[in-house]
Amino acid sequence: MSDNKEIDMEGFVLVAQGHAAFQLLWAGVKLGVFDMLSRAPASTAEKLGSSLKLQPYPCRVLLTGLCSLGLIVKNENCFRNSAVAEKLLVSEKPESMAPVLGWQAHIVYPGLQDFLESLRAGTNLGLSRFPGHGETLYERLVSHPELEQIFQDAMSALSVQANRLIVDAYDFGRFSHVVDAGGGDGTNAIALARRYPDLRVTVYDSESVCQIAAEKIAAAGLSERVFTWVGNFLLDPFPPGVDSILFSHILTIWSMARNLELLRKCWQALPAAGAVVLFNMMGNDSDTGPVGTALGSPYFLAIATGEGMLHAWKDYEQAMLAAGFSNITRVDDLPLNHGLLVAHKQ
């Protein structure tokens, strides 16, 4: 069956004015519309305008836009959150995606203004929006502490969503020590350690990120089993004594040629019974979607590195085999277009 689809007029309008749709969404989050409607469903426009400190005209523009997008629902003269907004846009809810939208607003949105020229040049010209040293966004964020915090908050929010999937998608209890390569603020590592009480986990990341992770690990009371390891795993060795290397939302950063080099390095570093685990949003094998995955790839081309994308399942599997791994397990029934691949050294 073909994965191709054709757009209808409503879909075209949403694409053509997607910039306005996002700004309505972001304004609703920043102004606290969804938080307020969660606390006080069935609020009127007058009540919302007063609470949000908006005059009637701009408040009407905002509420009309949010209704048109289905983010809030109007019944007679009262408004409430849609089910999706109540779940994902209320700041205190555990599945809140508000930090991810902050990353979109402050990093992705400005950088993608250079998407056309990045396509023509074949590299990340949007990076010029973030002055500093280095050829990737991740290096330059060090010079922008506020943006780095926004980025880490977004990755943490994604990890909160993801680690609910990771910890039960595969039995990590069969390993003794997992290194979470590029593990960020330790959200995944903490979740794995809580789920598997005999497991040790090491977060392998830059010095500034490891400092953030160490604070969260200590606050979680897991410093005896969750560690940090400062370095660049592209250049430096992996920590000794580990029998699994986890890449969660990491191999999207680079080209598959660079990923193959990294997987070969993993194969060399792991013991005979070791395994490498990949967790990402996955593209389908026909290169036609899904849309949630496809919309993520422009960020990697125009901003992050100029070479990454949300690769297809087949790309990772071919690279794993080429690196020397075998016995590949594909876990492909996870929400939000996520998937997990486990490849064993023997």
VMD Tcl script that draws the C-alpha trace (Angstrom):
set ca {
  {0.00 0.00 0.00}
  {1.33 3.45 -0.89}
  {2.16 5.94 1.89}
  {1.57 8.89 -0.47}
  {-1.25 11.32 0.26}
  {-2.65 14.45 -1.35}
  {-3.44 17.62 0.55}
  {-6.94 19.12 0.74}
  {-7.75 22.85 0.86}
  {-7.99 23.00 4.65}
  {-4.61 21.34 4.90}
  {-3.19 23.77 2.37}
  {-4.43 26.77 4.37}
  {-2.82 25.39 7.53}
  {0.48 24.87 5.72}
  {0.45 28.24 3.96}
  {-0.32 30.10 7.19}
  {1.50 27.81 9.55}
  {3.56 30.73 10.81}
  {0.40 32.45 12.08}
  {-0.92 29.20 13.58}
  {2.27 28.74 15.59}
  {2.23 32.34 16.82}
  {-1.35 31.92 18.03}
  {-0.37 28.72 19.81}
  {2.75 30.26 21.36}
  {0.85 33.37 22.47}
  {-1.77 31.17 24.10}
  {0.94 29.31 26.02}
  {2.88 32.42 27.09}
  {-0.22 34.33 28.12}
  {-1.49 31.36 30.11}
  {-4.74 30.84 28.20}
  {-4.60 27.07 28.56}
  {-3.57 27.24 32.22}
  {-6.49 29.54 32.97}
  {-9.03 27.42 31.09}
  {-7.74 24.35 32.92}
  {-8.42 26.07 36.24}
  {-11.64 27.73 35.13}
  {-13.38 25.92 32.27}
  {-16.36 27.72 30.74}
  {-14.73 31.15 31.04}
  {-16.15 33.98 28.97}
  {-14.11 36.20 26.64}
  {-14.56 39.07 29.09}
  {-13.19 37.02 31.96}
  {-10.29 35.74 29.88}
  {-9.45 39.22 28.62}
  {-9.45 40.63 32.13}
  {-7.27 37.81 33.49}
  {-4.86 37.93 30.53}
  {-4.75 41.76 30.61}
  {-5.78 41.95 26.97}
  {-8.06 44.56 25.44}
  {-11.26 43.21 23.82}
  {-9.97 43.55 20.23}
  {-6.66 41.61 20.59}
  {-8.36 39.12 22.92}
  {-10.97 38.43 20.22}
  {-8.22 37.91 17.61}
  {-6.45 35.44 19.88}
  {-9.52 33.46 20.96}
  {-10.93 33.29 17.43}
  {-7.59 31.96 16.15}
  {-7.28 29.36 18.90}
  {-10.86 28.22 18.29}
  {-10.26 27.93 14.55}
  {-7.28 25.68 15.24}
  {-9.31 23.49 17.60}
  {-7.02 24.26 20.53}
  {-9.90 25.72 22.54}
  {-13.63 25.12 22.12}
  {-16.40 27.72 22.30}
  {-19.83 26.71 23.58}
  {-22.25 29.64 23.40}
  {-20.22 32.41 25.09}
  {-17.85 30.24 27.09}
  {-14.50 28.65 26.26}
  {-12.76 25.48 27.37}
  {-9.56 23.64 26.43}
  {-9.68 20.93 23.81}
  {-8.67 17.50 25.13}
  {-5.27 17.79 23.43}
  {-4.64 21.27 24.82}
  {-5.62 20.16 28.31}
  {-3.12 17.30 28.09}
  {-0.19 19.00 26.33}
  {-0.43 22.77 26.87}
  {-1.20 23.19 30.57}
  {2.10 24.07 32.21}
  {1.66 21.97 35.34}
  {0.60 18.79 33.54}
  {3.27 16.06 33.42}
  {3.03 15.79 29.62}
  {3.24 19.56 29.02}
  {4.91 20.37 25.70}
  {5.28 24.08 26.55}
  {9.10 23.84 26.87}
  {9.29 22.23 23.43}
  {7.33 25.13 22.00}
  {9.84 27.50 23.64}
  {12.63 25.79 21.70}
  {10.56 26.16 18.53}
  {9.92 29.85 19.23}
  {13.41 30.94 20.24}
  {15.67 28.63 18.19}
  {13.86 26.79 15.40}
  {11.62 29.62 14.26}
  {14.38 32.24 13.73}
  {16.82 29.73 12.26}
  {14.39 28.40 9.68}
  {14.10 31.83 8.13}
  {17.25 30.73 6.30}
  {15.84 27.37 5.21}
  {15.65 28.18 1.49}
  {19.24 29.36 1.34}
  {20.32 26.39 3.47}
  {18.70 24.04 0.95}
  {20.58 25.72 -1.89}
  {23.86 25.74 -0.01}
  {23.40 22.25 1.43}
  {24.43 23.42 4.89}
  {23.13 25.12 8.03}
  {23.10 28.82 7.16}
  {20.46 29.41 9.85}
  {23.24 28.91 12.41}
  {24.33 32.50 11.69}
  {21.38 33.59 13.85}
  {23.33 32.30 16.85}
  {26.80 33.91 16.93}
  {29.62 32.00 18.58}
  {32.30 29.39 18.09}
  {31.77 26.07 16.39}
  {29.94 24.79 13.33}
  {26.93 23.32 15.14}
  {24.14 24.78 17.24}
  {25.16 22.61 20.17}
  {28.63 24.18 20.30}
  {27.26 27.70 19.97}
  {24.66 27.30 22.71}
  {27.53 27.41 25.19}
  {27.84 31.12 24.34}
  {24.12 31.65 24.94}
  {23.25 30.38 28.44}
  {19.63 31.50 28.20}
  {19.11 29.68 24.92}
  {20.99 26.62 26.21}
  {18.59 26.46 29.15}
  {15.62 26.77 26.77}
  {17.10 23.97 24.66}
  {17.76 21.72 27.66}
  {14.26 22.36 29.03}
  {12.83 21.33 25.66}
  {14.99 18.20 25.47}
  {14.01 17.35 29.03}
  {10.32 17.69 28.17}
  {10.83 15.46 25.15}
  {12.75 13.02 27.33}
  {9.92 12.95 29.85}
  {7.64 11.90 27.01}
  {10.23 9.56 25.59}
  {11.48 7.84 28.73}
  {7.99 6.61 29.45}
  {8.38 4.76 26.20}
  {12.04 3.80 26.54}
  {11.94 2.20 29.97}
  {9.26 -0.31 28.98}
  {9.95 -0.62 25.27}
  {12.92 -2.85 25.98}
  {14.24 -4.78 28.99}
  {17.24 -2.70 30.04}
  {17.48 -4.93 33.11}
  {19.51 -7.36 31.02}
  {22.36 -4.82 31.07}
  {24.54 -3.89 34.03}
  {25.77 -0.44 32.97}
  {24.25 1.77 30.26}
  {25.92 4.91 28.98}
  {23.40 7.49 27.76}
  {25.48 9.18 25.05}
  {24.44 12.81 24.76}
  {22.20 12.19 27.75}
  {21.52 15.87 28.44}
  {20.20 16.77 31.86}
  {19.90 13.14 32.95}
  {16.15 12.75 32.56}
  {16.44 9.44 30.70}
  {19.20 8.15 32.96}
  {17.17 8.87 36.10}
  {14.08 7.19 34.62}
  {16.06 4.08 33.66}
  {17.68 3.86 37.10}
  {14.31 4.16 38.80}
  {12.77 1.50 36.57}
  {15.69 -0.95 36.92}
  {17.01 -0.89 40.51}
  {20.21 -2.85 39.73}
  {21.14 -0.80 36.67}
  {23.95 1.76 36.60}
  {23.69 4.60 34.09}
  {26.24 7.18 32.99}
  {25.35 10.44 31.25}
  {28.04 11.23 28.67}
  {27.89 14.89 27.60}
  {29.70 18.25 27.63}
  {30.93 19.79 30.87}
  {28.20 22.43 31.10}
  {25.44 19.87 30.43}
  {26.92 17.35 32.87}
  {26.82 20.00 35.56}
  {23.06 20.35 35.00}
  {22.68 16.54 34.99}
  {24.69 16.10 38.19}
  {22.38 18.49 40.02}
  {19.27 16.60 38.88}
  {20.83 13.22 39.71}
  {21.72 14.41 43.21}
  {18.25 15.83 43.70}
  {16.82 12.44 42.69}
  {19.01 10.69 45.26}
  {20.62 8.49 42.62}
  {24.26 9.60 42.76}
  {25.38 6.09 43.75}
  {24.08 4.55 40.50}
  {23.82 7.41 38.02}
  {27.00 9.17 37.00}
  {28.26 11.80 34.57}
  {31.18 11.55 32.17}
  {32.46 14.73 30.54}
  {33.64 14.51 26.97}
  {32.81 14.44 23.29}
  {31.90 10.89 22.33}
  {32.66 11.63 18.71}
  {36.31 12.24 19.64}
  {36.87 10.75 23.10}
  {36.58 7.12 24.33}
  {33.39 5.79 25.87}
  {33.45 5.25 29.65}
  {34.96 1.87 30.62}
  {32.89 -0.99 31.98}
  {29.63 -0.34 30.12}
  {27.74 -3.08 28.28}
  {25.17 -0.92 26.49}
  {25.34 2.39 24.68}
  {22.08 4.31 24.34}
  {21.56 7.06 21.79}
  {18.24 8.77 22.48}
  {17.38 11.46 19.93}
  {21.08 11.73 19.07}
  {21.82 10.06 15.72}
  {19.38 12.42 14.06}
  {22.03 15.10 14.46}
  {24.45 13.73 11.85}
  {24.61 12.17 8.42}
  {24.41 8.38 8.19}
  {28.06 8.36 7.08}
  {29.06 9.94 10.39}
  {26.62 7.70 12.27}
  {28.27 4.65 10.71}
  {31.65 5.79 12.02}
  {30.12 6.25 15.46}
  {28.46 2.83 15.41}
  {31.80 1.24 14.47}
  {33.34 3.03 17.45}
  {30.56 1.60 19.66}
  {31.22 -1.91 18.37}
  {34.88 -1.54 19.29}
  {34.08 -0.17 22.77}
  {31.47 -2.75 23.81}
  {32.17 -6.18 25.34}
  {31.21 -9.35 23.47}
  {27.66 -9.41 24.85}
  {27.16 -5.67 24.53}
  {24.50 -3.86 22.57}
  {23.78 -0.47 21.09}
  {20.28 1.00 21.49}
  {18.84 3.72 19.26}
  {15.70 5.63 20.16}
  {14.36 8.27 17.80}
  {11.43 9.50 15.85}
  {11.68 7.29 12.78}
  {11.05 8.04 9.14}
  {9.23 5.38 7.19}
  {11.16 3.23 4.76}
  {9.48 4.78 1.70}
  {10.70 8.34 2.49}
  {7.14 9.75 2.48}
  {6.65 10.58 6.14}
  {5.21 10.41 8.68}
  {4.53 14.12 8.89}
  {5.61 14.45 12.53}
  {9.00 13.06 11.60}
  {9.35 14.87 8.28}
  {8.70 18.28 9.86}
  {11.64 17.76 12.20}
  {14.29 17.34 9.56}
  {14.54 20.99 8.34}
  {15.85 21.98 11.80}
  {18.85 19.69 11.40}
  {19.64 20.88 7.88}
  {19.23 24.64 8.39}
  {20.28 25.11 12.02}
  {21.67 22.25 14.08}
  {24.43 20.65 12.03}
  {23.68 20.96 8.34}
  {23.83 17.20 7.87}
  {21.29 15.45 10.08}
  {17.64 14.50 9.70}
  {15.10 12.16 11.23}
  {16.41 9.15 9.35}
  {14.40 6.15 8.22}
  {14.41 2.79 9.99}
  {16.24 1.15 7.12}
  {19.08 3.70 7.29}
  {19.88 2.81 10.90}
  {19.53 -0.93 10.34}
  {21.86 -0.88 7.34}
  {24.43 1.13 9.31}
  {24.21 -1.22 12.31}
  {24.88 -4.21 10.10}
  {27.73 -2.42 8.32}
  {29.30 -1.59 11.69}
  {29.40 -5.27 12.63}
  {26.29 -5.57 14.78}
  {23.71 -8.32 14.30}
  {20.50 -9.69 15.78}
  {18.68 -6.38 15.37}
  {15.38 -5.88 17.21}
  {12.92 -3.28 15.88}
  {10.29 -1.89 18.29}
  {7.99 0.03 15.99}
  {4.70 0.39 17.79}
  {5.57 3.40 19.98}
  {3.56 6.65 20.02}
  {4.52 9.93 18.36}
  {6.35 8.20 15.50}
  {9.01 6.93 17.86}
  {10.86 3.68 17.50}
  {13.64 1.73 19.14}
  {16.35 -0.41 17.61}
  {18.63 -2.75 19.55}
  {21.65 -4.33 17.84}
  {23.95 -6.83 19.50}
  {27.66 -7.26 19.10}
  {27.21 -11.02 18.87}
}
mol new
graphics top color blue
foreach p $ca { graphics top sphere $p radius 0.5 }
foreach p [lrange $ca 0 end-1] q [lrange $ca 1 end] { graphics top cylinder $p $q radius 0.2 }
display resetview
